[in-house]
Amino acid sequence: GATGYIGGRLVPELLRAGYEVRVLARHPERLADRTWVDDVEIVAGDATDPVAVRTALTGIDVAYYLMHSLMAGAAFEQTEHEIARLFGETARSEKVGRIVYLGGLQPADPPPDLSEHMRSRGEVGRLLRSSGVPTAELRAAVIIGSGSASFEIIRYLTDRLPAMITPKWLRTRTQPIAIRDVLYYLVSCASLPPEVNRTFDIGGPDVTTYEGMIEGYAAVAGLRKRIIVRAPVLTPRLSSRWVGLVTPVPSIMARPLVESLTAESVCGEHDIAQYVPDPEDGLIPYRTAVDLALQ
């Protein structure tokens, strides 16, 4: 996942923490403009290729699993599960000491209509945790940072629409987290005790809604208060087309994000604090995270 949003920001944090880093990339050329490219070992290969995965995991102490597909397709769940199973089995055979996986925050009792993408992220975590390699599965809701697809949706909707007719999912409760805090937890999980094999909910100090995040963004960005009119019938399919028209996020990517927002995503525990203390200055509030992202 080194070419992705989270992976691209995690690598320099791991290097700063003193770790030697190896990355697996299907398209290594996409790393050419990264400032850290000369400081890591790069294995070229696909995560579906057993030889490439074994080459990447040989001699590794901690493996970060940051792969996730936001593209639609009938076979995407099956593909995600096969990749996770291969990764976990290979990590076990290569005696990797720990897997760290960033998944999605889900309700304690997932509804029967939970989106296939959220369902798949949960199953990927289960497969990794049952691989025989101690796995820390961090579950996060909306990640606030410049370049995060969820944040970019908030940014463009708020910047471009002084008034909007919105679907009911904008009132679903969620607990956003700043990218800096996500990276802090990811790096810290490299040194968890070997017996830790479980999920951890991670979130910022604010519980809000997507509507609240839009209003908070407008305040931080110095925009007029946005007029939000709630529409009772805007399905995820229609909502994703609306998002695709207004923002740079393609509808095919927006749809799984929108579908995920129909379920509440609020932390049910903060057990990570038993192993990783909160950052020295505390977890970053939503509006501060927005300010940092805009900078």
Salt bridges, closest charged atoms under 4 A:
GLU13 OE2 - ARG16 NH2 2.53
GLU29 OE2 - HIS27 ND1 3.38
GLU41 OE1 - ARG22 NE 3.22
ASP46 OD2 - ARG26 NH1 3.56
GLU77 OE1 - ARG119 NH2 3.05
GLU80 OE2 - HIS68 ND1 3.01
GLU94 OE2 - ARG54 NH1 2.61
GLU123 OE2 - ARG126 NH2 2.76
GLU137 OE1 - ARG129 NE 2.84
GLU137 OE2 - ARG139 NE 2.97
GLU152 OE1 - ARG155 NE 2.72
GLU211 OE2 - ARG230 NH2 2.62
GLU215 OE2 - LYS225 NZ 3.75
GLU259 OE2 - ARG255 NE 2.98
GLU264 OE1 - ARG173 NE 3.06
GLU269 OE2 - ARG198 NH2 3.61
ASP271 OD2 - ARG198 NH2 2.97
ASP278 OD1 - HIS270 NE2 2.91
